[in-house]
């Protein structure tokens, strides 16, 4: 039953004399999902028969897709809705064309929309139909099953309990009763002998016509059940050997049996893992699927200071115990002893590898937290290179100003261009920190956690100091450029001044950068400085000047005089709001500098040996010694951890950067 006359949630109805023809017009139309008429993938079947029975539209629908059959068997397809085409809409209150009348469905006086000349378009399975009570009429009857066991195959024979309480035998599989909707509908409206006869004839007819379709449905059901079993096993998280064992056990079985086998295999895997875990250490309970090595690695991460790792059990919070469990070195000889090692997969390199894994994770955590010393990343362009550590030429092409006019049929003229002579060289920086046997035996967690923190801080501070030094070198005028043998900040470059920082001084600096001439062209740069670099002493002043700080600028003051709005209080198109940056290494309380956005005009450049692709500032590299019989491990009972940061930096030109050296 897909529609019933009477009030509904959409406030629609049809003229009574058109209902029968409207119901019959659905024959041959598609059965869809959610009225998605534009999507062929939403089609699940065909309407074989549709008619008006009493005040309801009753349809017989054939499901034609495996998905539709599966959802019907799962009880998902059980509520319905119809859609239609029409000639016009009439208001139920005034009888006028609804598009021209003042009434609205369900509001005020509560009119209904009367659709004229309706023709069925499709029927859909939905979750919340506008018409209450739509559903499967087969549920008006109950099906009682009588099963027998023959040759290992379940054969079924059913009887219908008719509304008058009598049983009518069905010589077909009980599921075939679902195809007797017409007979069930007739039985629901009849009583006595008529109901028995009509139901019996309809059921027998439906059983004969549905036998082939049911055979296909049964085959599809078997395939779908096998697919469920496959999905369960693949998504079980078991080892390859565990999945193979479950596969063998579940041949020809259903999903319920597969779930039992998967759970049994999980318990078996957990029992094996329990035997492999470090002796004397209790396994982490949050996931029985973790391997013993995973648990030890997590504990090491925590010991080295990883804040996102769960706290291990108390027995795994000792670096001394973990060391002996991994290496088997209970006599503190500093060598791997496989007879006493309590990790099945441990080798001579396991401890060093785990330590480096932990250090890398902690280094990333500290690296992300050092925003203050990573200020340089916003003003620097990281250039790509060929992967070697040869010096890199810093190119700033000059001589290209405005494009000349090319006449019709005329030849293009070659532009005369030059480039910068500046370059930068790679420099390797780093050191190592030794984790001594004494530190391990004492399980000195505080000292161990300080190692990665200080290593990454030293690395980032070194980068920061190098870029900050560009502005303070040679008494504050910067390095000498190879291009013109002149200091970076110089009157000849139009980027040096001595005025103390203020709103007026910033305005003058903006004008200087804007007016800088691009080499070889005579054209102004035409860019605003985006970043204002200041010592911490001037940071608050910069916030106020650029409208980040407090104040009543723009409002009448106590004397009632209106003040001038702050021109830097917001960004404008082509004129970005300046961003103040405090440079940690600057100790002069008065000097300040400025630079344009490197995305528009790169001035300062960096390159990293371990990031030849450019465009990113990588973390420093961490290395370990893997041999227990060489180096400090053998001679000094020390596990050395080396940090290496290999990079270069330089300036390509004086255009786009400026400095104020204030006395």
N, C-alpha and C positions, 0 to 999 in steps of 0.2 A: 504494500500500500504506500504510494508515493505522494498522494495529496488527498485532503479531505476538505470539503466546503465548510465555511464558517470562519470565525475570527482567527487571524494569524498575526505573527510578529511583523509582517511587512505591510499590513493594512491593505491587502489586495483581495479582489474577488472577481467572479465572472458571471455573465448572465446565464440564468438557469437553462434556457433553451439551447445554449451553445455548449453545455458541459459534455454531452455525449460525443459530439463531433470533435471537441477539443481533446478528450481522452483518447479517442481512436487515432488522432493525428500523430501520436507518439510512435506508432508501429514503424519499425525499421530505423528508428533514430538511434544515435549512439548512447551508450552508458558510460559516463565519465566520472572523474573525481573533482569535486569542488568547483564545478561549472567552468573548468579551464578549457573553454572551447578552442582557444588559439593554439593549444599544445597537443599534438598527436600522441605524445607520450602519456597523456592523462586518460586515454581511452582504455577501458577495461572490458567492454562487451557490447551487446546489441539487444535492443528491445524487440522481443519476438511478438509480443501481444500486449495490447493496452485497451482497457475498456472502463466504462463507468459502472460501478456496482454500488447501488444505493447512493450515498453521498461521497463516495471515495473513488479515486483513480487506482486501479489495480493493474499491475504490469507483470509480465513474465519475461525475465531477463536472462540471457545466456552470457556467462562469463567466458571470455576468450583469451585471457592472458594468465600465465602462471602466477603472476603477482596477484591478480584479482582472485584466483582460486585460493591461494594461500591466505589472503586477508579475509576471505569469506569463511574459510575453515577456522581461522583464528578469532572470528567474531568481530572483526573491525568493520566490515560492510554490513550495517544493520539499520542505518538511518538514511533518509532520502529526501531529495528536493528536486523540483522541476524548473525549467526555464522555457520561454516561449517567445514567438514573434507575434505582432498584433497590428491592427489597423488604426487604433486610437485608444485614448484613455478618457473616461468619463468620471466626473465627480459624483459620488453617491449622494451628496447633500443637495446640490443645485441642478444636477443633470447636465451641466455644461461641460465643454471641453476643459479638462483639468489644467491644461497649460495656460488657460486664460482666466480661470476662476480664482477667487481669493483664498480658497480653503487649502489646508495642509493636512496630509494624512496623520491621524493620531493626535493632532494638536487642536486646542480650542474645542470646537464642536465635534471634532473627531471624524472627519470624512474618511471614506475608503476609496481606493482607486479601482474603478470598474474597467477592465481591459476588454476591448471590443474586437471581435474576429480573431481570437487567439488561435495559434497553430503551434503545436509542440516542437521544440527545438532539441532538447536532450533531457535526460534524467541523470542526476549525479548522486554519488555517495558523499555524505557530508557529516560533520560532527554535531552541528547544532542547526537542524532544519527550522525554518520559519513556521512550518505547520506541525503542531504537536501530534504525536502518536504515529508517525510514519514508522514502518518496520516490516519485518518478514512475516507474512501471514502463515507460513508453515508452523510458526510457534503457537498458533491457535490449537494445534493438535499435539499430543505427546507421542513419542516413539518409544516403544518398549522393545528391547533387544533380547533375542534368545540366541546365545552363541553355543557352538559346538566345536570340538577340536577334532580335526581330521587331517592326518598326514602332516602334522606340524603347521598347517595353514589355518588361520582363523576364518571360518565361514560364518556368514551372518544370515539370519532370517528375522524379519521384523513383523510387528503388528501395529496398526494404528489404533489408538484409543480415541474413538469418535466422541463428539460432544455429548451423545446420549449414554456414554459409558461402555458401549459394546466394542469388542475387538474385531478388526478386519485384517486378515493375514495379507502379507506382502511377500511375494516370491522374488525378492530382490534384496540387494544389500540395503541395510537400513538408511544409508546416506542418500539413496535414490529417492527417498520420501521428499527430500528438499526440492526436487524437480516437479512436484505435484502441487504447485501453488494454485493452479486453477481449480483442481479438485478440492483442495483444502478451503479455498475461498467459498466454493459452492457449499461445502459441508457446513461451513460456519453460518450460512444463512438458511439451512434446511434443518428439518427435524425428522426423526423416525426413519421409516424405510427409505425415504428419498435421500436422506443424508448418507445412509449406508451404501446405497446403490451408487450415488454420484461419486462418493469418495473412492469406492472400490474401483470403478471404471477409470477415474482420473489417475489413480495411483498406478494401476496396471499399465495404462497407456504411457504415462511418464517414465515408468521403469524401462519399458521396451525402447523408447526413443533415447533414453539417457545412458544406456549401457556402454556405448562406445565412448562417450564423453567421460563417463566415470572411470573407465579403464585408463584413459589418458590422465585423468586427474590423479588416480592412484599412483601411476608411474611418476608423475610430477611430484607428488607428495614424497615418494621414496627418494627422488633426486634431491628435493629440498632438505629432507632430513639428513641425507648424507652430506650436503653442503654445510648444514649447521654443525655437524660433527667435525668437518674439516676446519671451520672457522674457530670452533672451541679449542681444538688442539693447537692450531697455529697461534692463537692469541693467549695460550696458557702460560707462556713465560718459562716453560720447561726447557731443559737442555735438549740438544739434538738426540741424544740417546734416550732421554725420557719421552720425547715425542714419538720416537720410533716404537718404543714399548707400548705406548697407548694406542698407536695406530694398529698394531697387531692384535691387541685385545678388543678393539672396537669394530673389527670387520663385520659388516652387516648389522651392527647394533644402532640404537637410536641415541639422540642427544642426551637423554637422561642417564643412560649407561656411561656415555663418554664423560659426563661431569664426574661421576663416581670414580672412574678410572684416573682422571686428571688429578683429583684430590688425593687419591691413594699414591700416585706417583710423586706428588709434591711432598707428601709426608716421607716417602722413601728418600727423595733428594735431600730433605732437611736432615734426615738421620745421618746420611753420608757427610753432609757439611758439618754436622756436630762433631763427627769423629776427626775431621780435618782441622777444626779451629785450633788456634794456639792453645797449648796445654796450660791449664790454670786460668784461662781467660774466658769469661762467659760471652756468648755471642750477643750481638745487638738484636733486640727483639722487634725493632720497628719493621724489619723486612726479612722474612726467612729466606728470600731469594738471593740475598747478598752472599757473595763468596767470602771465605775467611780473609782472603787478601783485601777485598773491598773494605771489610770491617777494620782491619789493621791500618789501611790507608786513611780511612776516615778518622781514626784515632790519632794518627800522626798529623793529619791536617789540623785537628783541634789543638794538639800540643804545640804546633808551630804558630798558632794564633788565628786560624780561620774562624771567623765569627759565625758563619752560616752553617757550620757543621754541628750536628747534635752532640751534646756532651756524652762521651763514651762511659761505659760502666766504670766504677772506681778502680777495678783491677786493670783497666786499660789506660789509665791516666799517668802511667809511669813510663818514661822513655827508657829507663833501665830494663824493665820487663819486656817492652816491645823489642828492644835491641836483642835480647837473648832469645826471644821467641823467633825472630826473623833469622838470626845468624847461627843460633845454637852455640854461641861463644860463652858458655857458662864459666869457663876458666879465665876469661878476659885475656885471651891471647891475641885478640884483634884479627882473627881469621874466621872464615865460615866453616862451621862444623855440621855437615848434613845429617849426622846421626842424631844430633840434639835439636836441630831446627824443627820448629813445630808448625811451619807452613809447608804444605805438600809441594807447592810450586816454587819455593824459595831457592835462590842460587846465590853465587858470590856477588852478583850485581843487584840483588833485590833491595837491600837496605838503601844503597846509594840512589837507586831509581825512585824509591818511595819518598826519600827525603827531598829530592828535586821536585817531584810532583807536588809535595806539600808546600815547598818554597814558592813554586810558580803560582799556586793558588793564593797564597798569602801576599806575594808581591803584587798580584793583580788587585787585591783588596786595598792595599796601602796606596798603590798607584792611583786608583780611582778616588782616594780620599785626599790626595795632595793637590787640590785645585789651586791653592794659593801660589804654589811654586810652579804651576803649569800655565801661568799667565801668558807666557810667550807663545803658546799654541795658537792664540787668536790672531797674532800679528805676523806669523811666519808662514811662508809657503814651502811645503815639503815637496822637493822635486824628485822625479824618477831618475834612474840611472841604469847602467848596463850590468849591474851586479858586481862589478869590480870595485876596488877602492882607489882608483885613479882620481886625481883632482878633477872637479867638475867645473866647466866654464859656465858662468852666470850670464845669461843672454838677456839684454834689453835692446830690442831692435829699435833704431831711431831712423829719422829721415822720412818717415811715412806720415804725412799730414793729411790734407784734403785730396781727394781723388781728382785728377784733371779731367776735363771734358774730352770726349772722343767723338770726332765728327763722323758723319755718315760715310762709311766705306774707308775711313781712315784707320791707320795702324795704331795699336796701343803702344805707348812709350814705356820703357823700362824705368822703374823707380830706382833711385840711388839710395841705398840704405846702408847703415852702419850698425855695429853692435858694441856692447860693453866689453871691456877687456878684463873684467873682474872674474875671479875664480875662487873656489873653496876646496880645501883639502880635508880628507878624512883623518880623524885622529881616534886611535883606540884608547879607551879608558876602562878601568876596572881594577878589581882586587879580589882576594879570596878571604873567606872567613873559615877558620878551622873549628869544627865541633870536636872537642877532645874527648878521650875516653873517660877522663875524670868528670866532665860535664854530663856524659851519659850515665855513668855510675851513680852520680848524685841526683840524677833526674832533675836538673835545675831548669824548670820550665820557664821562669822569667828570663833567664839568659838566652834560652833557645828562641823564645818568641821575639826577643829584641833583635836577633840577627837579621831576619828578613826585613823588619821594619826599618832598621838603620841602613841596610843595603839599598833599598829602593829610595829612601830619602836622600842618600848621598848621590845617587844617580840623577834624580830629578833636579836637585839643587845645582848640580854641575851644569846641566843644560840651562837652567835659569840664569846662573851667573854668567855663562858665556854670552847669552843674548843681551843681558843687562849691560855687560861690559862694552858692547858696541857703542853705547851712548856715553860711556864715561872714559873711554880710552883717550890717551894723549891729552889729558887735562880737560876732558869734556867735549872735544871736537870730533871724536871718533877716529876710526882708522883712515889712513891715507889711501885714496882710490888710485888704482893703477891707470885708470882711463885718462885722468888729467893731473895726476900727482898733487892733488889737493885734498885736504881733509874732508871727510864726509859732511860735517857741518861747517859751512863757510859762507861768508858774505857773497862770494862769487856764485855760490849755488842758490842763493836766495832762501836759505833755510836756517839762519842763525840769528838769534836776538838775545837781549839781556833783560827784558822786561819781566817783572815778577808776575806770577800767575794771577789773573783776574778775568772777569767777563770781557773787559776791553782788550786785554792781552790775548785772550783766546780768539777774539774777532780778528785781530791783526794776524795771528798765526794762520787762521783759516784763509785769509786773503793771500798770504805768502804762498801757501801750498797751491791754491787755485791758480796763482799767477806764474808758478814755476814753468819754465819753457822746456818743452820736450826736445831733447838734443836733436839737432839736424833739421828742425822744422820751423822754429820761431813761434809755434802755436802754444797757447797756455795748456797746462795739464787739465784744468777744468774739473778737478775732483776735490771733495771736502775731506779733511782728516776725520777718520772715524774713531780712532782710539787716542785718548789723552793719557800719557804715561806720567805718573807722579810718584814722589816718595810718600810714605804713609803720612807724613806731616801735612801734606796738601790734599789728602784724599777727601776729607769732609768738606773742605772748601770746594773741591771739584764737584761733589755731589750737589751742593747748593747752587753753584753756578749753572750747572746743567739741568736744574729743576728736579733732581732726585731727592734733595733734602727738604727741610722744613722752611717756613717763612710765609709772609703775607704779601709777597710780590703779586701785583695785579689787583689787590684790594685797596680800598681807601685806608690811609694810615690814621693815626690818632688825631691828626690835624684835619682830617677830612679830605686830604689831597689824594687824588688817584695816583697810583704808582704805575710804572711801566711794566708790562708783562715780560716775563722771562722769554727771550727769543729761542732759548735752547730747551724749553720745557717739553717739547714733543718733536717727533721725527716728521720731516716733510719729504715730499717726493724729490729725490736727488740730493737731499740735504739731511742725512741721517743724524739722529740725536747722538752726540758724542758719548762714548763709553769710557768712564774713568777706570784706569787699571793701576793698582798699587804695585810697584816693583820692589820685591823684598830686599834686593841687594843695594839699593840706592840709599846712601847715608846723608847726602847733601839735602838739607831741608827745603831748599828753594828752587833747585833746577827741575825742569819738566820738559817733556818732549811730546811729539805727536806723529801719527803715521796713518796712511790711508788703508782702506780695506784690502788685504792681499788678494782677494778674489777679483778685484778690479784692476789693481796695479801692484804686483808683488815687488817688494823692496828687499826684505830680509829673507834669506833662504836657508833651509836645512836639508840634509840628506842622511839616511841611515843605511848602514851596510846590510842590515837584516830586513830592510823594507824597500827593495829596489823598485817596487811599483809606485812609490811616492804617495802623497795625499794623506798620510797618517803618521802619527807619532807612536812607534811601537814601544813596548816595554823592553827594559834591558834583558839580556840573555842570561840564563842560569845554567851552569855546567857542574857535573859531578865527576869524581874519579871512580871508575868502575872496577879497577883491579885492586884486590886486597893485598897484593904482594909487591906493590910499587908505590913510589912517592911517599907522601906524609902518612898514609895509612900504615905503611910498613915501618918507616923510620921514626915517626913521632906519635904513633897511636892517635892520629888526628884524621877526621873525615873532612877534607877540604871542600868548600862550596864556593865556586868562582862566579862572580858577576862581571859581565862584559857589556860595555856600551860603546858602539863604534859608529861615529857620526862626524859630519862636518857642517860648517855654517859659514855664511858670508853675506855681503851686501852687493847687489847688482848695480845700483846707481843711487844718486842723491835725490832724484825726483820722487816726491811722494812722502818725504820724511823731513822732520825739522826738530830743532832743539832750542831751548832758552836756557842759557847759562847765566844765572842770576847771582850777582855779587852778594 
